[in-house]
Amino acid sequence: MTQTNTVVSTETAIRERHSVRQYKRDVVIPQETLNEILELAAAAPSSWNLQQWRFLVVQEQAQKDLVLPIAYGQQQVSDASAVVIVLGDLQAQITGREIFDGMLAAGHISQEIRDNMVNQIEGAYSFEQVARDEANKNAGLAAMQLMLAAKAKGYDTVAMGGFDKAKLVEALNVPERFIPVMMIAIGEAAAPGRPTPRLPLDKLVINETF
Ligand SMILES: Cc1cc2nc3c(=O)[nH]c(=O)nc-3n(C[C@H](O)[C@H](O)[C@H](O)COP(=O)(O)O)c2cc1C
């Protein structure tokens, strides 16, 4: 593990994060540290603050090995300390009511604002595609933040989309309300990630208009 107990700047965490696919086995991330990483991930912004992410955390070896073939044998699933399956919430309008009722009760917003927000959210979530897009988009933000938080705490990660979603849902009893968006392996690197190129800004940035 690198950078233990040191303060890592956001820039350093971003620049030093690389996908790591080889992990030391049998490393246990202290629960407190894992919770901090998950809390930092959950500090991500989200549409209407609906926090459309959930973290299905797999740490037991038997469970990781159950997931291994579902992730097409990607060895990091078995070797990393934890595999976090970032889920997206297809029914986040339920959270919307809780959040805005809570803000009303706390005196932070008026009844009118609460009603407007709840109506707006329920309108949007009446469209299945909107719910799905929001689940994927917002869970993706939390996933990114999780990887940077892990890096800041000295752990490496790799995001994975290469797994059989239907089989994962079945194996881990994921309720219909949630969809698996991404898997993230977290642990101590046994070998560094390989360098990966990035497109130059002149290919990425369009100023003002196409
Ligand atoms: C949504 C998503 C899905 C990915 N799926 C996999 C995967 O299934 N297996 C894998 O080894 N890497 C996977 N990666 C990692 C990418 O290959 C990696 O991020 C990319 O090559 C850039 O390298 P870097 O992360 O080291 O900067 C995935 C990354 C993302 C963001």
Ligand as a Chemical Component Dictionary entry (heavy atoms), coordinates in Angstrom:
data_LIG
# 
_chem_comp.id                   LIG 
_chem_comp.type                 NON-POLYMER 
_chem_comp.pdbx_formal_charge   0 
_chem_comp.three_letter_code    LIG 
# 
loop_
_chem_comp_atom.comp_id 
_chem_comp_atom.atom_id 
_chem_comp_atom.alt_atom_id 
_chem_comp_atom.type_symbol 
_chem_comp_atom.charge 
_chem_comp_atom.model_Cartn_x 
_chem_comp_atom.model_Cartn_y 
_chem_comp_atom.model_Cartn_z 
_chem_comp_atom.pdbx_ordinal 
LIG C1  C1  C 0 -17.057 1.434  -17.402 1  
LIG C2  C2  C 0 -15.719 0.747  -17.429 2  
LIG C3  C3  C 0 -15.648 -0.619 -17.671 3  
LIG C4  C4  C 0 -14.412 -1.273 -17.648 4  
LIG N1  N1  N 0 -14.374 -2.638 -17.763 5  
LIG C5  C5  C 0 -13.207 -3.267 -17.553 6  
LIG C6  C6  C 0 -13.170 -4.681 -17.454 7  
LIG O1  O1  O 0 -14.185 -5.369 -17.528 8  
LIG N2  N2  N 0 -11.979 -5.278 -17.236 9  
LIG C7  C7  C 0 -10.813 -4.570 -17.118 10 
LIG O2  O2  O 0 -9.769  -5.177 -16.924 11 
LIG N3  N3  N 0 -10.814 -3.216 -17.190 12 
LIG C8  C8  C 0 -11.985 -2.552 -17.382 13 
LIG N4  N4  N 0 -12.006 -1.186 -17.390 14 
LIG C9  C9  C 0 -10.759 -0.415 -17.196 15 
LIG C10 C10 C 0 -10.315 0.301  -18.494 16 
LIG O3  O3  O 0 -9.763  -0.627 -19.372 17 
LIG C11 C11 C 0 -9.333  1.417  -18.111 18 
LIG O4  O4  O 0 -9.955  2.339  -17.276 19 
LIG C12 C12 C 0 -8.775  2.140  -19.340 20 
LIG O5  O5  O 0 -8.021  1.272  -20.141 21 
LIG C13 C13 C 0 -7.891  3.321  -18.961 22 
LIG O6  O6  O 0 -6.836  2.894  -18.116 23 
LIG P1  P1  P 0 -6.627  3.485  -16.663 24 
LIG O7  O7  O 0 -7.863  3.176  -15.851 25 
LIG O8  O8  O 0 -5.429  2.764  -16.115 26 
LIG O9  O9  O 0 -6.424  4.955  -16.767 27 
LIG C14 C14 C 0 -13.214 -0.522 -17.429 28 
LIG C15 C15 C 0 -13.297 0.857  -17.204 29 
LIG C16 C16 C 0 -14.527 1.480  -17.185 30 
LIG C17 C17 C 0 -14.576 2.962  -16.876 31 
# 
loop_
_chem_comp_bond.comp_id 
_chem_comp_bond.atom_id_1 
_chem_comp_bond.atom_id_2 
_chem_comp_bond.value_order 
_chem_comp_bond.pdbx_ordinal 
LIG C1  C2  SING 1  
LIG C2  C3  SING 2  
LIG C2  C16 DOUB 3  
LIG C3  C4  DOUB 4  
LIG C4  N1  SING 5  
LIG C4  C14 SING 6  
LIG N1  C5  DOUB 7  
LIG C5  C6  SING 8  
LIG C5  C8  SING 9  
LIG C6  O1  DOUB 10 
LIG C6  N2  SING 11 
LIG N2  C7  SING 12 
LIG C7  O2  DOUB 13 
LIG C7  N3  SING 14 
LIG N3  C8  DOUB 15 
LIG C8  N4  SING 16 
LIG N4  C9  SING 17 
LIG N4  C14 SING 18 
LIG C9  C10 SING 19 
LIG C10 O3  SING 20 
LIG C10 C11 SING 21 
LIG C11 O4  SING 22 
LIG C11 C12 SING 23 
LIG C12 O5  SING 24 
LIG C12 C13 SING 25 
LIG C13 O6  SING 26 
LIG O6  P1  SING 27 
LIG P1  O7  DOUB 28 
LIG P1  O8  SING 29 
LIG P1  O9  SING 30 
LIG C14 C15 DOUB 31 
LIG C15 C16 SING 32 
LIG C16 C17 SING 33 
# 
